[in-house]
Amino acid sequence: PQMLIDLIKKFEEGRSLYLKKSFDQAYECFVACQKIKQNDGPSQLYLERIAKYKENPPSKDWDGVFTFTHK
């Protein structure tokens, strides 16, 4: 279905921006994913991670891996 294709394209765009530390633009992509598919789990996860990185930005040598700080 077209909805799924649109969701995947927007998610891939958001993830690419996320890996480049373009968090504001990535955030907008993941919000758009939520509009395409309400309660999209993967998009919600990235929105939460971006919020954390906006408070505490990753290091300059960040490789895109999210490190959990608690269980």
Helices and strands as residue ranges (DSSP letters): H 2-19, H 23-36, H 41-55
